[in-house]
């Protein structure tokens, strides 16, 4: 099973209101039982924009973890909001703390 997926039961309604469980399927983007490490969430989700001249560099700026949580969930300016199915609550907590205490990466470029 791919990281970031979990088994989910697919169901459908049959004529006569009978419910049939089809099978367990991998649901991409579904919260995984094991949260990804903060550095993995950053590289998979955040680093594409923050560090590649799309959005501002956020590492090494001592941004408050609470502000990071709020912006990730609700978006701000050009940044979209990320649902709990994309970044789980546990992953977001870990990510926000990691970004708050991170050092700048000289390879990253931003606006």
N, C-alpha and C positions, 0 to 999 in steps of 0.2 A: 504494500500500500504506500502511496506517495506521502511525503510529509505534508501536513496541512489538510489531510483528508481523513475521514473516518467512515466507518460502516453506517449506513442509514437504510432503513427498511422502506421500500417503495410500496405503495398501496394504490389500489384503484377500486372504484365502485363498479359492481356488475349489475346487470338488469335484476330487478327485484330487490334492490338495496343491499345485496350481499357484498361484504367487504372481502377482498382477496389481498393477502400479502404476497407480493410477487417474489422478491428476493432481497438480499442484502446487497447494496451497491456502494461504491465509493462516491462520496459527495465532495467534489472539489470545493475548497474554501470553507468547509465545515470546520468548526472548532475541533482541534485535535485534543486527545486526552493528555498529550505531553506538549506543553508550550515550547515554542522555539526559543532559543537563546536570543538575547537582545541584539547581539551583533548580527545574527542571522536575519532577524526581522528588519534591522536597519539595511542590510545589504540587499534583501529581497524586495523591500517595499519603499524605504525612505531614500536610500543612497542614489537611486536612479535620478531623482531631481535635486536633492540636497547634496551637492558635491559634483554635479555635472553641468553647472551653468544654467540650470533651469530655475531653481529656487535658491533661497539664501543658504549659505553654509550654516549648519546648526551645531556641529561638534566644536567643542572648545570654547563655547560662549557662556557657559554656566547658566543656561536657560532653566528656569524653575520647572521641576518635574510636573507640578500641578498645571502650569500653563501648557506644557507639551501634551498632557492628557486631554485638556480641553480642546486644543486645536486639532489634535488627531481625531477626536470623536465628532467635532462640529465643523471642521474646516475653517479656513480663513483666507480671504482674498482669493488667489488662484489655487490654493491648496484644497483638494476635496476632503470630505469627511471619510473616515474609514470605519466600517461597521464592525461589531464584535465578531462577525463571521470571517472578517479579513484579518483583524488583529485582535486576539482574544483579550479579555480584561487582564489576565495574568501576564500576557506578553506585553501589553501596554504599560503596566506598572513597571516591569523590568526594563523596558525600552526607555521610558521617561527618566528613570533613575540613572540609567547608563548614559543617556545623552547629557543629563545635567552634570555628571561628573567626568565626562569624556574630555580628552585632549584633542586639539585641532589636528587634522590630517593635512599635511602640506600638499598632498596630491589632489585634494578636493578643491574645486573652483565653484563659485556661486555668484549670485547677483549682489 
